[in-house]
Amino acid sequence: MAEYRVRRTLFEKESVLTVENAALVRTAGPGVRQEIALRDVHGISLIYRPVGLIDRWVCSVRGPHGRIWLPSASFFGLGRTRDQRDAFRGFVEALHLAIEAEPSAAQVAFVQGDNWSAYSSLGLLIVSGVMAMLLLLAVVGAMADGRGLRSVSWVFLAALAIFWGARMVWPIWRRNRRQIYTPDAIPPTFAQRV
């Protein structure tokens, strides 16, 4: 029986996820229980969704009456998370093996990435590139007017903001382009430390 413990959000209690009796089960304290029989799984999505500066992957398992999602990072305080990628990847691999053993496994859609997220990030990267080009033109214009770099002291802050924004969206674009995979070949980039 595989088990994974995670506090999915700051406002939830710790969830215990298990694969037992041919089902994915999530419990979070008394009275909170979700269960999806492995034979009823419609699809699994593996999506990169960072939280602040921490890498976070999310595995979403869809069934006929809803979904169970689990992240690779656990919240344990306001603005504080714990990276659990090693245990997370191990649990997701065990879950895939259990689903693959089911007769209905051929009907399950295994997808890594989310095109909406990826192409939104691409749009933000393009905007960052345009802003960087405008910033460069402003600097060249100031130099051509003979004002020198002292008159454009604001350049540093603007360049930092552009660089920081591009740095945040680049990994989302790179990791979230949608691709289909098989349960016996989870993408090697999924939940790996770079």
Secondary structure, DSSP 8 states (H G I E B T S, - for coil): -EEEEE--STTS--EEEEEETTEEEEE-STT-EEEEEGGG--EEEEEE--BTTB--EEEEEEETTEEEEEESEEEEETTEEEE-HHHHHHHHHHHHHHHHTSGGGGG-EEEE--HHHHHHHHHHHHHHHHHHHHHHHHHHHHHHTT-TGGGGTTHHHHHHHHHHHHHHHHHHHHH-S-EE--TTS--TTTT---
